[in-house]
Amino acid sequence: MSESKCKCGPGYATPLDAVRNGPVEKLLYVVCVQPNLDEEHGDYLATVDVDPASPTYCQVIHRTYTNSKHNELHHSGWNTCSSCHFVPGGKEVPTRDRLVLPCLNSDRIFVIDTGTDPRAPKLAKVIEGDVLKGADCTAPHTTHCLPNGNIMISVMGDAEGNAKGDFVEFDKNFELVGTWSRG
């Protein structure tokens, strides 16, 4: 891939480039796991104000609840990479506005809209565990964005709960494409 093509992505060439040339973060999104598995609101995403000029600096300013039990939110990830990538054919570069939160216990995947109101994110979609089980996968672990705008999530189990390392792929609308690995 040529250097000129690489610069069309939404982000930075390296993490160091982002630190040197990017804006300073004003919000942090923190996954909070509810230790009481029977708590009706369940796990949540906390929005923390980290803007030193803000009157709510260092405070949790919003909580986006899953409103379901037994989830155990795990490694979150974005729908679009912040790193530099090439979008072929002059297509529009994807917007980084969805935070993807897989759950180890329930096999659900929560998609959070951080673009509409970054200070008060909302639940955009819930992918139920049955969707993963249909692909013979469970225990979604880590979210990875792909250069084509799709999302890949590593999984640790099969539909029966046995240890099985695999990847599932979702399109930009969070519809299951299938397992990413081929054999």
Secondary structure, 3 states (H helix, E strand, C coil): CCHHHHCCCCCECCHHHHHHHCCCCCEEEEEECCCCCCCCCCCEEEEEECCCCCCCCCEEEEEEECCCCCCCECCCEECCCCECCCCHHHCCCCCCCEEEEEECCCCCEEEEECCCCCCCCEEEEEECHHHHHCCCCEEEEEEEECCCCCEEEEEEECCCCCEEEEEEEECCCCCEEEECCCC
